[in-house]
């Protein structure tokens, strides 16, 4: 299929950088504030105008709060296990995306592909998570038999009302049952050659699924192509076969994937 052109981003709100511990100056703290959820970037405080004098209870309080923020990574407690996440994009964005990952990857994959950056530049609130048992998250909740509601709890904890859900490969074991049970909780679904349990691979399940879907697979991924044909039975679905790509198609052609994902999110609605 023809490769999509890049969507314009000139009118998008300023992006929020990936969250990181704040850098607190010791000799003065800027009194200016930002409405962004970003905790990194330029424009830090200093000894110049708009800074507080060294010492006093106000400075001590700010320093204490900063130390607490440094010690608190971007994690959520889900079912007794910590789940790490990265979040970028503008505060109060109208659209959001929740990015899962495959077996050999984690949330940082979406940095390497430029996907988080592309979404943020388009004014989209984007969250990439380390699924339990991967990256900087705690143990695998599904292995303990308590992971069925992981995505529901994640969306509630992150205040994501109806995100677009991106689920490559292995993460299909979370995403497929979730979308089948809660199609009203997502504004779209982007399965990338997802793994599906045998009980959830019935054609009739997808033929009646009321969700908007962008089904993605790599041209060189025969098993992924076969599963994708089943997903294309979703009434409001469209396919994206990435030319020359393997199973993790978004790695082989990140610009193609990112551009199409941004446009799919921006299209919205059924």
Protein Blocks (a to p, Z undefined) as FASTA:
>chain_A
ZZdddddfklpccdddddddddddfkbccfbdcfbfbfgdehiacfbehiaceejjklmm
mmmmmmmmmmmccdddeehiacddddedjehiabdcdddddfkbcfklmmmnommmmmmm
nopacdddddehiajbccdfklnopammmmmmmmmmnopabacdddehjlmmmmmmmmmm
mmmlpgbdcdehiacdfklmcfklmmmmccdddddddfklmklmmmmmmmmmpmbbcddd
dehiafklmlmmmmlmmmmmmmmmmngpZZ
